[in-house]
Amino acid sequence: MVSLDFHKYRRDIARALFAQKDSLLKDPLLTEEWDAFVAAWVAYALSQNGFQNNLPLEELANRLERWAAQDSSWEWQRNLGPLAFYCWLREHMGKPQDASITLRLSETVKRLNEDDKLSLLKDAEEVFLLALGLRNIEEVRATLVAVAMAQMDKGPLKRRVLYVAALREMGENRPVPQMDPQDPGDVIALVWCAERYPGELRRDEEWQRLGN
């Protein structure tokens, strides 16, 4: 059995996140190198250290703000999740919401077709970001809840966990899927879920599973 050194693991993760953040900051805006989806998830990870006096997060938030202000940010559906995340990030950093962005996001998301083979709504990571930013807009929230309910019993464990997490962010309490993890991504998803939504999963057991 492998014993996980939590403090070393945390330092290693932090170093990796800072390196990825620096890479995102060096890339010019509106080029193929700038990936708002990656930036949103890196910023989400950095936010776990708090929203105030968090310089790495502030740096990435400023870059996301400049990106979100560009009309070209709306050209790709893959950017809808990051735009919703940007709204959530502004809220938690104590900045006023941009009503034009939330309105445009709401109208765009409501027009998405879940039945399309490549629908954005079948991407659990995108739906989680959408749930964060649009959870308080009732009409679009109802759409996202219906999508997550329909998708949460399909596919790998990681995917199911993310749909359940999206539902919880929108006030719908659904149990964590009862499945054995099949790969490291599944295990990491369970650790994350145990940390973010304490009470259902046993944190020590999930960390031990990761250590193994």
MISE-580264 format. One record per atom (N, C-alpha, C): residue number from 1; residue in one letter; z, x, y. Coordinates in Angstrom, 2 decimals, always signed. Each point is the difference from the previous one (the first is absolute). Example, Ala and Ser with C-alpha at 12.3 -4.5 7.8 and 13.67 -1.06 7.14 Angstrom:
REM residues 2
 seq type       Z       X       Y
   1    A   +7.80  +13.19   -5.69
   1    A   +0.00   -0.89   +1.19
   1    A   +0.00   +0.90   +1.20
   2    S   -0.72   -0.35   +1.05
   2    S   +0.06   +0.82   +1.19
   2    S   +0.73   -0.77   +1.09
***
This chain:
REM residues 212
 seq type       Z       X       Y
   1    M   +0.00   +0.84   -1.19
   1    M   +0.00   -0.84   +1.19
   1    M   +0.00   +0.88   +1.25
   2    V   -0.86   -0.33   +0.96
   2    V   -0.10   +0.75   +1.24
   2    V   +0.98   -0.57   +1.02
   3    S   +0.75   +0.87   +0.64
   3    S   +0.93   -0.44   +1.04
   3    S   -0.69   +0.13   +1.35
   4    L   -0.12   -1.10   +0.71
   4    L   -0.69   -0.01   +1.29
   4    L   +0.94   +0.49   +1.09
   5    D   -0.42   +1.03   +0.72
   5    D   +0.73   +0.49   +1.16
   5    D   -0.43   -0.85   +1.18
   6    F   +0.79   -1.02   +0.31
   6    F   -0.39   -0.96   +1.02
   6    F   -0.23   +0.67   +1.35
   7    H   +0.87   +0.90   +0.38
   7    H   -0.11   +0.62   +1.33
   7    H   -1.26   +0.86   +0.10
   8    K   -0.31   +0.75   -1.06
   8    K   -1.24   +0.78   +0.01
   8    K   -1.21   -0.91   +0.01
   9    Y   +0.06   -1.08   -0.77
   9    Y   -1.10   -0.96   -0.05
   9    Y   -0.24   -0.59   +1.39
  10    R   +1.07   -0.36   +0.67
  10    R   -0.12   -0.57   +1.34
  10    R   -0.62   +1.01   +0.98
  11    R   +0.43   +1.28   -0.10
  11    R   -0.56   +1.02   +0.88
  11    R   -1.49   +0.21   -0.27
  12    D   -0.36   +0.00   -1.29
  12    D   -1.40   +0.19   -0.35
  12    D   -0.86   -1.16   +0.53
  13    I   +0.50   -1.22   -0.15
  13    I   -0.72   -1.16   +0.50
  13    I   -0.15   +0.08   +1.52
  14    A   +1.08   +0.39   +0.68
  14    A   -0.05   +0.11   +1.46
  14    A   -1.04   +1.02   +0.44
  15    R   -0.03   +1.14   -0.67
  15    R   -0.98   +1.03   +0.35
  15    R   -1.42   -0.50   -0.19
  16    A   -0.22   -0.73   -1.09
  16    A   -1.34   -0.54   -0.27
  16    A   -0.40   -1.03   +1.06
  17    L   +0.95   -0.83   +0.39
  17    L   -0.29   -1.01   +1.02
  17    L   -0.30   +0.64   +1.35
  18    F   +0.80   +1.00   +0.38
  18    F   -0.23   +0.67   +1.29
  18    F   -1.37   +0.68   +0.00
  19    A   -0.38   +0.61   -1.14
  19    A   -1.30   +0.65   -0.07
  19    A   -1.12   -1.01   +0.13
  20    Q   +0.16   -1.15   -0.64
  20    Q   -1.04   -1.02   +0.08
  20    Q   -0.06   -0.59   +1.41
  21    K   +1.16   -0.18   +0.62
  21    K   +0.04   -0.49   +1.38
  21    K   -0.71   +0.96   +0.93
  22    D   +0.27   +1.30   -0.15
  22    D   -0.65   +1.00   +0.85
  22    D   -1.52   -0.01   -0.20
  23    S   -0.44   -0.19   -1.25
  23    S   -1.43   -0.07   -0.27
  23    S   -0.63   -1.20   +0.69
  24    L   +0.68   -1.12   -0.03
  24    L   -0.51   -1.20   +0.65
  24    L   -0.05   +0.16   +1.52
  25    L   +0.96   +0.71   +0.56
  25    L   +0.01   +0.20   +1.44
  25    L   -1.09   +0.96   +0.45
  26    K   -0.38   +0.94   -0.87
  26    K   -1.04   +0.97   +0.37
  26    K   -1.39   -0.60   -0.08
  27    D   -0.19   -0.99   -0.86
  27    D   -1.32   -0.59   -0.16
  27    D   -0.38   -0.80   +1.25
  28    P   -1.21   +0.14   +0.49
  28    P   -0.42   -0.77   +1.16
  28    P   -0.09   -1.48   -0.33
  29    L   +0.25   -0.84   +0.99
  29    L   -0.09   -1.44   -0.20
  29    L   -1.45   -0.42   -0.24
  30    L   -0.11   -1.12   -0.71
  30    L   -1.30   -0.64   -0.18
  30    L   -1.01   +0.91   -0.69
  31    T   +0.47   +0.78   -0.94
  31    T   -0.88   +0.79   -0.85
  31    T   +0.33   -0.36   -1.44
  32    E   -0.81   +0.47   -0.92
  32    E   +0.25   -0.30   -1.40
  32    E   +1.30   +0.61   -0.48
  33    E   +0.48   +1.04   +0.68
  33    E   +1.22   +0.67   -0.44
  33    E   +1.25   -0.84   +0.30
  34    W   -0.07   -0.84   +1.02
  34    W   +1.17   -0.80   +0.37
  34    W   +0.09   -1.21   -0.92
  35    D   +1.07   -0.09   -0.76
  35    D   +0.20   -1.09   -0.94
  35    D   +1.23   -0.78   +0.42
  36    A   -0.20   -1.13   +0.65
  36    A   +1.11   -0.80   +0.51
  36    A   +0.87   -0.54   -1.13
  37    F   -0.61   -0.27   -1.15
  37    F   +0.77   -0.50   -1.14
  37    F   +1.02   +1.04   -0.45
  38    V   -0.44   +1.25   -0.14
  38    V   +0.92   +1.08   -0.35
  38    V   +1.04   +0.19   +1.10
  39    A   -0.44   -0.05   +1.25
  39    A   +0.92   +0.18   +1.12
  39    A   +1.09   -1.07   -0.01
  40    A   -0.37   -1.24   -0.31
  40    A   +0.98   -1.08   -0.02
  40    A   +1.06   +0.24   -1.07
  41    W   -0.43   +0.42   -1.19
  41    W   +0.97   +0.20   -1.07
  41    W   +0.87   +1.24   +0.24
  42    V   -0.57   +1.04   +0.61
  42    V   +0.82   +1.16   +0.36
  42    V   +1.03   -0.40   +1.05
  43    A   -0.43   -0.78   +0.99
  43    A   +0.93   -0.47   +1.03
  43    A   +1.08   -0.88   -0.61
  44    Y   -0.37   -0.84   -0.97
  44    Y   +0.99   -0.83   -0.67
  44    Y   +1.05   +0.87   -0.68
  45    A   -0.45   +1.05   -0.68
  45    A   +0.94   +0.90   -0.67
  45    A   +0.89   +0.70   +1.01
  46    L   -0.58   +0.46   +1.11
  46    L   +0.80   +0.67   +1.03
  46    L   +1.02   -0.94   +0.63
  47    S   -0.32   -1.28   +0.03
  47    S   +0.91   -0.97   +0.63
  47    S   +1.29   -0.18   -0.80
  48    Q   +0.03   +0.48   -1.25
  48    Q   +1.21   -0.14   -0.81
  48    Q   +1.14   +0.86   +0.54
  49    N   -0.34   +0.92   +0.91
  49    N   +1.04   +0.78   +0.68
  49    N   +0.42   -0.63   +1.32
  50    G   -0.43   -1.24   +0.25
  50    G   +0.37   -0.69   +1.23
  50    G   -1.14   +0.01   +1.01
  51    F   +0.10   -0.88   +0.96
  51    F   -1.07   -0.17   +0.98
  51    F   +0.31   +0.70   +1.33
  52    Q   +1.24   +0.28   +0.25
  52    Q   +0.37   +0.63   +1.26
  52    Q   +0.26   +1.49   -0.22
  53    N   -0.37   +0.80   +1.01
  53    N   +0.19   +1.46   -0.06
  53    N   -0.64   +0.60   -1.26
  54    N   -1.15   -0.52   -0.34
  54    N   -0.75   +0.44   -1.18
  54    N   -1.34   +0.54   +0.51
  55    L   -0.02   +1.28   +0.37
  55    L   -1.17   +0.57   +0.65
  55    L   -1.26   -0.06   -0.86
  56    P   +0.05   +0.36   -1.30
  56    P   -1.22   -0.11   -0.82
  56    P   -0.57   -1.41   +0.00
  57    L   +0.87   -1.01   -0.10
  57    L   -0.47   -1.39   +0.02
  57    L   -0.59   -0.35   +1.36
  58    E   +0.65   +0.43   +1.07
  58    E   -0.51   -0.29   +1.34
  58    E   -1.38   +0.60   +0.21
  59    E   -0.22   +1.21   -0.51
  59    E   -1.30   +0.65   +0.15
  59    E   -1.09   -0.80   -0.71
  60    L   +0.29   -0.44   -1.20
  60    L   -0.99   -0.75   -0.75
  60    L   -0.18   -1.40   +0.59
  61    A   +1.08   -0.59   +0.49
  61    A   -0.09   -1.32   +0.64
  61    A   -0.90   +0.05   +1.23
  62    N   +0.11   +1.08   +0.77
  62    N   -0.85   +0.15   +1.19
  62    N   -1.47   +0.11   -0.40
  63    R   -0.27   +0.71   -1.08
  63    R   -1.38   +0.12   -0.46
  63    R   -0.51   -1.36   -0.50
  64    L   +0.82   -0.74   -0.71
  64    L   -0.39   -1.33   -0.46
  64    L   -0.25   -0.93   +1.18
  65    E   +0.79   +0.14   +1.05
  65    E   -0.18   -0.85   +1.18
  65    E   -1.37   +0.24   +0.64
  66    R   -0.39   +1.26   +0.12
  66    R   -1.30   +0.31   +0.59
  66    R   -1.13   -0.49   -0.90
  67    W   +0.19   +0.14   -1.31
  67    W   -1.00   -0.49   -0.95
  67    W   -0.15   -1.51   +0.08
  68    A   +1.14   -0.73   +0.04
  68    A   -0.04   -1.47   +0.01
  68    A   -0.67   -0.55   +1.25
  69    A   -0.01   +0.77   +1.07
  69    A   -0.60   -0.45   +1.25
  69    A   -1.52   +0.07   -0.01
  70    Q   -0.59   +0.63   -1.01
  70    Q   -1.45   +0.17   -0.09
  70    Q   -0.65   -1.21   -0.67
  71    D   -1.06   -0.50   +0.58
  71    D   -0.72   -1.13   -0.61
  71    D   -0.50   +0.35   -1.40
  72    S   -0.35   +1.25   -0.21
  72    S   -0.54   +0.41   -1.30
  72    S   +1.02   -0.12   -1.12
  73    S   +1.29   -0.13   +0.34
  73    S   +1.03   -0.14   -1.03
  73    S   -0.15   -1.30   -0.78
  74    W   -0.76   -0.96   +0.56
  74    W   -0.17   -1.30   -0.64
  74    W   -1.27   -0.06   -0.85
  75    E   -0.73   +1.09   -0.09
  75    E   -1.27   -0.03   -0.71
  75    E   +0.15   -0.03   -1.51
  76    W   +1.14   +0.46   -0.51
  76    W   +0.19   +0.09   -1.45
  76    W   +1.20   -0.85   -0.41
  77    Q   -0.19   -0.81   -1.04
  77    Q   +1.11   -0.84   -0.47
  77    Q   +1.19   +0.85   -0.44
  78    R   -0.26   +1.18   -0.50
  78    R   +1.09   +0.87   -0.47
  78    R   +0.99   +0.32   +1.13
  79    N   -0.41   -0.18   +1.24
  79    N   +0.88   +0.28   +1.13
  79    N   +0.94   -1.15   +0.34
  80    L   -0.17   -1.16   -0.63
  80    L   +0.84   -1.14   +0.34
  80    L   +1.47   +0.25   -0.36
  81    G   +0.23   +0.59   -1.17
  81    G   +1.38   +0.33   -0.39
  81    G   +0.65   +0.96   +0.98
  82    P   -0.66   +1.13   +0.33
  82    P   +0.56   +0.92   +0.99
  82    P   +0.22   -0.64   +1.37
  83    L   -0.88   -0.91   +0.43
  83    L   +0.21   -0.68   +1.27
  83    L   +1.25   -0.89   -0.05
  84    A   +0.19   -0.67   -1.13
  84    A   +1.20   -0.82   -0.16
  84    A   +1.25   +0.89   -0.03
  85    F   -0.11   +1.12   -0.70
  85    F   +1.13   +0.94   -0.03
  85    F   +0.33   +0.49   +1.40
  86    Y   -1.02   +0.27   +0.80
  86    Y   +0.21   +0.46   +1.37
  86    Y   +0.83   -1.03   +0.79
  87    C   -0.28   -1.29   -0.23
  87    C   +0.80   -1.05   +0.67
  87    C   +1.46   +0.07   -0.44
  88    W   +0.21   +0.19   -1.29
  88    W   +1.37   +0.10   -0.55
  88    W   +0.70   +1.22   +0.58
  89    L   -0.72   +1.11   +0.10
  89    L   +0.59   +1.23   +0.50
  89    L   +0.40   -0.15   +1.46
  90    R   -0.85   -0.62   +0.81
  90    R   +0.34   -0.23   +1.41
  90    R   +1.28   -0.83   +0.11
  91    E   +0.08   -1.03   -0.81
  91    E   +1.17   -0.88   +0.02
  91    E   +1.28   +0.80   -0.27
  92    H   -0.03   +0.86   -1.00
  92    H   +1.20   +0.73   -0.39
  92    H   +0.30   +1.19   +0.90
  93    M   -0.99   +0.40   +0.79
  93    M   +0.24   +1.08   +0.96
  93    M   +0.34   -0.55   +1.38
  94    G   +0.20   -1.33   +0.06
  94    G   +0.45   -0.62   +1.24
  94    G   -1.07   -0.15   +1.05
  95    K   -1.28   -0.06   -0.41
  95    K   -1.09   -0.15   +0.96
  95    K   -0.50   -1.43   -0.02
  96    P   -0.50   -0.50   +1.13
  96    P   -0.51   -1.38   +0.03
  96    P   -1.23   -0.14   -0.88
  97    Q   -0.14   -1.17   -0.60
  97    Q   -1.15   -0.24   -0.87
  97    Q   -1.26   -0.22   +0.82
  98    D   -1.13   +0.40   -0.57
  98    D   -1.30   -0.25   +0.60
  98    D   -0.52   -1.30   -0.60
  99    A   +0.13   -1.09   +0.77
  99    A   -0.36   -1.32   -0.53
  99    A   -1.46   -0.09   -0.38
 100    S   -0.86   +0.74   +0.68
 100    S   -1.43   -0.06   -0.32
 100    S   -0.28   +0.55   -1.39
 101    I   +0.75   +1.05   -0.39
 101    I   -0.20   +0.57   -1.33
 101    I   +0.49   -0.95   -1.08
 102    T   +1.19   -0.55   +0.18
 102    T   +0.55   -0.89   -1.03
 102    T   -0.85   -1.26   -0.15
 103    L   -0.51   -0.53   +1.12
 103    L   -0.85   -1.19   -0.08
 103    L   -1.30   +0.32   -0.73
 104    R   -0.62   +1.09   +0.36
 104    R   -1.26   +0.38   -0.65
 104    R   +0.21   +0.29   -1.47
 105    L   +1.10   +0.66   -0.33
 105    L   +0.33   +0.28   -1.40
 105    L   +0.16   -1.30   -0.78
 106    S   +0.75   -0.93   +0.57
 106    S   +0.26   -1.26   -0.69
 106    S   -1.30   -0.74   -0.31
 107    E   -0.87   -0.10   +1.01
 107    E   -1.25   -0.71   -0.20
 107    E   -0.88   +0.71   -1.03
 108    T   -0.01   +1.32   +0.02
 108    T   -0.83   +0.76   -0.94
 108    T   +0.51   -0.15   -1.43
 109    V   +1.31   +0.10   -0.19
 109    V   +0.58   -0.09   -1.34
 109    V   -0.22   -1.39   -0.59
 110    K   +0.10   -1.02   +0.82
 110    K   -0.19   -1.36   -0.51
 110    K   -1.43   -0.23   -0.49
 111    R   -0.94   +0.81   +0.48
 111    R   -1.40   -0.16   -0.43
 111    R   -0.33   +0.80   -1.25
 112    L   +0.92   +0.84   -0.45
 112    L   -0.26   +0.79   -1.20
 112    L   -0.05   -0.91   -1.23
 113    N   -0.86   +0.34   -0.95
 113    N   -0.18   -0.80   -1.20
 113    N   +0.59   +0.75   -1.20
 114    E   +1.08   -0.52   -0.52
 114    E   +0.67   +0.64   -1.14
 114    E   -0.90   +0.05   -1.23
 115    D   -0.97   -0.89   -0.09
 115    D   -0.85   -0.07   -1.18
 115    D   -1.08   +1.06   -0.03
 116    D   -0.24   +0.65   +1.13
 116    D   -0.98   +1.09   +0.01
 116    D   +0.47   +1.12   -0.91
 117    K   -0.93   +0.58   -0.73
 117    K   +0.35   +1.03   -0.98
 117    K   +0.73   +1.17   +0.64
 118    L   -0.42   +0.39   +1.20
 118    L   +0.59   +1.16   +0.68
 118    L   +0.86   -0.45   +1.19
 119    S   +0.57   -1.18   -0.09
 119    S   +0.80   -0.51   +1.10
 119    S   +1.18   +0.91   +0.33
 120    L   +0.23   +0.17   +1.28
 120    L   +1.16   +0.78   +0.46
 120    L   +1.30   -0.59   -0.54
 121    L   +0.01   -1.30   -0.23
 121    L   +1.21   -0.69   -0.44
 121    L   +0.36   +0.34   -1.45
 122    K   -0.89   +0.69   -0.71
 122    K   +0.30   +0.46   -1.35
 122    K   +0.53   +1.42   -0.01
 123    D   +0.20   +0.56   +1.18
 123    D   +0.58   +1.34   +0.14
 123    D   +1.46   -0.16   +0.40
 124    A   +0.90   +0.27   -0.94
 124    A   +1.43   -0.25   +0.23
 124    A   +0.56   +0.83   +1.15
 125    E   -0.48   +1.23   +0.18
 125    E   +0.51   +0.84   +1.08
 125    E   -0.41   -0.56   +1.36
 126    E   -1.21   -0.54   +0.09
 126    E   -0.44   -0.64   +1.24
 126    E   +0.82   -1.26   +0.28
 127    V   +0.22   -0.80   -1.03
 127    V   +0.72   -1.26   +0.19
 127    V   +1.44   +0.26   +0.43
 128    F   +0.62   +1.05   -0.53
 128    F   +1.35   +0.33   +0.42
 128    F   +0.03   +0.33   +1.50
 129    L   -0.97   +0.80   +0.46
 129    L   -0.06   +0.33   +1.43
 129    L   -0.25   -1.25   +0.84
 130    L   -0.87   -0.88   -0.48
 130    L   -0.25   -1.25   +0.72
 130    L   +1.27   -0.85   +0.07
 131    A   +0.75   -0.04   -1.09
 131    A   +1.23   -0.78   -0.03
 131    A   +1.02   +0.52   +1.01
 132    L   +0.08   +1.32   +0.14
 132    L   +0.92   +0.56   +0.98
 132    L   -0.32   -0.49   +1.41
 133    G   -1.27   +0.10   +0.37
 133    G   -0.36   -0.28   +1.39
 133    G   -0.19   -1.45   +0.34
 134    L   -0.30   -0.84   -1.00
 134    L   -0.34   -1.39   +0.29
 134    L   +1.00   -0.99   -0.58
 135    R   +1.15   +0.47   -0.43
 135    R   +0.96   -0.85   -0.69
 135    R   +0.54   -1.12   +0.88
 136    N   -0.03   +0.17   +1.31
 136    N   +0.58   -1.00   +0.90
 136    N   -1.02   -0.97   +0.57
 137    I   -1.25   +0.11   -0.44
 137    I   -1.04   -0.92   +0.46
 137    I   -0.25   -0.99   -1.13
 138    E   +0.52   -1.20   +0.14
 138    E   +0.15   -0.91   -1.11
 138    E   -1.31   -0.31   -0.72
 139    E   -1.06   -0.26   +0.74
 139    E   -1.25   -0.42   -0.64
 139    E   -0.57   +1.10   -0.89
 140    V   -0.04   +1.21   +0.51
 140    V   -0.54   +1.10   -0.80
 140    V   +1.01   +0.42   -1.07
 141    R   +1.28   -0.16   +0.29
 141    R   +1.02   +0.29   -1.02
 141    R   -0.23   -0.88   -1.23
 142    A   -0.31   -1.27   +0.21
 142    A   -0.25   -0.90   -1.13
 142    A   -1.17   +0.48   -0.84
 143    T   -1.02   +0.51   +0.66
 143    T   -1.16   +0.54   -0.72
 143    T   +0.39   +1.20   -0.85
 144    L   +0.76   +0.91   +0.59
 144    L   +0.40   +1.22   -0.71
 144    L   +0.96   -0.31   -1.14
 145    V   +0.88   -0.95   +0.20
 145    V   +0.92   -0.40   -1.08
 145    V   -0.79   -0.54   -1.19
 146    A   -0.98   -0.86   +0.28
 146    A   -0.80   -0.57   -1.08
 146    A   -0.77   +1.10   -0.75
 147    V   -0.52   +0.96   +0.73
 147    V   -0.73   +1.11   -0.62
 147    V   +0.93   +0.81   -0.90
 148    A   +1.15   +0.39   +0.55
 148    A   +0.93   +0.83   -0.76
 148    A   +0.52   -0.73   -1.24
 149    M   +0.25   -1.29   +0.11
 149    M   +0.45   -0.78   -1.16
 149    M   -1.07   -0.02   -1.09
 150    A   -1.27   -0.06   +0.41
 150    A   -1.08   -0.06   -0.98
 150    A   -0.27   +1.36   -0.64
 151    Q   +0.33   +1.08   +0.70
 151    Q   -0.35   +1.33   -0.47
 151    Q   +1.15   +0.75   -0.67
 152    M   +1.24   -0.45   +0.18
 152    M   +1.15   +0.82   -0.38
 152    M   +0.19   +0.16   -1.51
 153    D   -0.71   -0.76   -0.80
 153    D   +0.11   +0.11   -1.46
 153    D   -1.23   +0.64   -0.62
 154    K   -0.79   +0.70   +0.82
 154    K   -1.23   +0.60   -0.48
 154    K   +0.01   +1.50   +0.22
 155    G   -0.49   +0.74   -0.99
 155    G   -0.21   +1.42   +0.19
 155    G   +1.21   +0.86   -0.31
 156    P   -0.07   +1.28   +0.38
 156    P   +1.07   +0.96   -0.29
 156    P   +1.31   -0.36   +0.70
 157    L   +1.08   +0.60   -0.47
 157    L   +1.33   -0.29   +0.52
 157    L   +0.10   +0.32   +1.50
 158    K   -0.55   +1.15   +0.41
 158    K   +0.07   +0.37   +1.42
 158    K   -0.60   -1.09   +0.87
 159    R   -1.14   -0.51   -0.40
 159    R   -0.67   -1.07   +0.76
 159    R   +0.88   -1.24   +0.08
 160    R   +0.60   -0.38   -1.12
 160    R   +0.85   -1.19   -0.04
 160    R   +1.23   +0.17   +0.89
 161    V   +0.59   +1.20   -0.04
 161    V   +1.18   +0.27   +0.83
 161    V   -0.35   -0.15   +1.47
 162    L   -1.16   +0.49   +0.40
 162    L   -0.38   -0.08   +1.42
 162    L   -0.24   -1.44   +0.44
 163    Y   -0.57   -0.83   -0.86
 163    Y   -0.16   -1.41   +0.36
 163    Y   +1.35   -0.71   +0.10
 164    V   +0.90   +0.31   -0.92
 164    V   +1.35   -0.57   +0.09
 164    V   +0.69   +0.47   +1.28
 165    A   -0.20   +1.28   +0.36
 165    A   +0.59   +0.52   +1.23
 165    A   -0.59   -0.71   +1.22
 166    A   -1.30   -0.25   -0.01
 166    A   -0.62   -0.73   +1.10
 166    A   +0.63   -1.38   +0.15
 167    L   +0.22   -0.67   -1.13
 167    L   +0.65   -1.32   +0.04
 167    L   +1.40   +0.09   +0.58
 168    R   +0.74   +1.02   -0.39
 168    R   +1.37   +0.14   +0.51
 168    R   +0.00   +0.27   +1.50
 169    E   -0.97   +0.77   +0.48
 169    E   -0.08   +0.24   +1.44
 169    E   -0.27   -1.29   +0.76
 170    M   -0.62   -0.97   -0.68
 170    M   -0.31   -1.28   +0.63
 170    M   +1.03   -1.07   -0.32
 171    G   +1.14   +0.42   -0.55
 171    G   +1.10   -0.93   -0.23
 171    G   -0.04   -0.74   -1.33
 172    E   -0.92   +0.39   -0.89
 172    E   -0.11   -0.63   -1.31
 172    E   +0.61   +0.92   -1.06
 173    N   +1.11   -0.41   -0.57
 173    N   +0.72   +0.86   -0.94
 173    N   -0.54   -0.19   -1.41
 174    R   -0.75   +0.98   -0.47
 174    R   -0.54   -0.05   -1.35
 174    R   +0.53   +1.19   -0.80
 175    P   +0.24   -0.18   -1.31
 175    P   +0.58   +1.09   -0.80
 175    P   -0.97   +1.14   -0.20
 176    V   +0.55   +1.18   -0.18
 176    V   -0.81   +1.17   -0.31
 176    V   -0.60   -0.19   -1.39
 177    P   -1.27   +0.30   -0.19
 177    P   -0.65   -0.18   -1.32
 177    P   +0.73   +0.76   -1.10
 178    Q   +0.14   -0.64   -1.14
 178    Q   +0.66   +0.62   -1.16
 178    Q   -1.06   +0.64   -0.89
 179    M   -0.35   +1.23   +0.32
 179    M   -1.01   +0.74   -0.77
 179    M   +0.46   +1.44   -0.13
 180    D   -0.39   +0.64   -1.08
 180    D   +0.26   +1.43   -0.14
 180    D   -1.02   +0.78   +0.83
 181    P   +0.45   +0.97   +0.79
 181    P   -0.94   +0.80   +0.79
 181    P   -0.92   +0.81   -0.91
 182    Q   -1.25   +0.11   +0.43
 182    Q   -1.00   +0.70   -0.80
 182    Q   -0.39   +1.36   +0.58
 183    D   +0.36   +0.25   +1.24
 183    D   -0.38   +1.27   +0.63
 183    D   +0.96   +0.29   +1.14
 184    P   -0.08   +1.20   +0.58
 184    P   +0.93   +0.36   +1.09
 184    P   -0.05   -0.96   +1.19
 185    G   -1.18   -0.54   +0.29
 185    G   -0.10   -0.95   +1.10
 185    G   +0.86   -1.23   -0.21
 186    D   +0.05   -0.49   -1.24
 186    D   +0.86   -1.14   -0.32
 186    D   +1.48   +0.35   +0.21
 187    V   +0.38   +1.19   -0.43
 187    V   +1.41   +0.43   +0.12
 187    V   +0.40   +0.13   +1.47
 188    I   -0.87   +0.62   +0.79
 188    I   +0.28   +0.16   +1.43
 188    I   +0.12   -1.37   +0.67
 189    A   -0.85   -0.94   -0.40
 189    A   +0.07   -1.35   +0.57
 189    A   +1.35   -0.65   -0.29
 190    L   +0.53   +0.21   -1.21
 190    L   +1.31   -0.58   -0.35
 190    L   +1.12   +0.66   +0.79
 191    V   -0.06   +1.32   +0.18
 191    V   +1.01   +0.70   +0.81
 191    V   -0.03   -0.53   +1.42
 192    W   -1.19   -0.10   +0.55
 192    W   -0.15   -0.51   +1.37
 192    W   +0.56   -1.41   +0.12
 193    C   -0.31   -0.85   -0.98
 193    C   +0.47   -1.38   +0.01
 193    C   +1.52   -0.06   -0.09
 194    A   +0.57   +0.85   -0.84
 194    A   +1.47   +0.02   -0.14
 194    A   +0.67   +0.42   +1.30
 195    E   -0.64   +0.91   +0.75
 195    E   +0.56   +0.46   +1.26
 195    E   -0.19   -1.02   +1.12
 196    R   -1.17   -0.61   +0.05
 196    R   -0.28   -0.92   +1.11
 196    R   +0.65   -1.36   -0.19
 197    Y   +0.12   -0.44   -1.24
 197    Y   +0.56   -1.33   -0.28
 197    Y   +1.16   +0.13   -0.98
 198    P   +1.13   +0.52   +0.47
 198    P   +1.12   +0.25   -0.91
 198    P   +0.57   -1.28   -0.58
 199    G   +0.51   +0.13   -1.22
 199    G   +0.68   -1.13   -0.61
 199    G   -0.57   -0.44   -1.32
 200    E   -1.32   +0.08   -0.16
 200    E   -0.61   -0.46   -1.25
 200    E   -0.17   +1.14   -0.98
 201    L   -0.61   +1.08   +0.43
 201    L   -0.17   +1.18   -0.85
 201    L   +1.18   +0.94   +0.19
 202    R   +0.33   +0.71   -1.04
 202    R   +1.07   +1.00   +0.10
 202    R   -0.59   +1.31   +0.49
 203    R   +0.43   +0.42   +1.17
 203    R   -0.58   +1.19   +0.62
 203    R   +0.17   +1.23   -0.88
 204    D   +1.20   +0.16   -0.59
 204    D   +0.23   +1.20   -0.80
 204    D   -0.93   +0.05   -1.20
 205    E   -0.28   -1.15   -0.61
 205    E   -0.89   -0.03   -1.16
 205    E   -1.44   +0.33   +0.41
 206    E   -0.43   -0.51   +1.14
 206    E   -1.38   +0.27   +0.42
 206    E   -0.18   +1.47   +0.40
 207    W   +1.02   +0.57   +0.66
 207    W   -0.08   +1.43   +0.34
 207    W   +0.03   +0.85   -1.26
 208    Q   +0.80   -0.40   -0.98
 208    Q   +0.04   +0.74   -1.26
 208    Q   -1.35   -0.05   -0.71
 209    R   -0.62   -1.17   +0.07
 209    R   -1.32   -0.15   -0.61
 209    R   -1.00   +0.96   +0.67
 210    L   +0.10   +0.12   +1.33
 210    L   -0.87   +0.91   +0.71
 210    L   +0.31   +1.45   -0.39
 211    G   +1.29   +0.33   -0.16
 211    G   +0.38   +1.32   -0.41
 211    G   -0.52   +0.38   -1.36
 212    N   -0.14   -1.00   -0.86
 212    N   -0.50   +0.27   -1.35
 212    N   -1.50   +0.24   -0.05
***
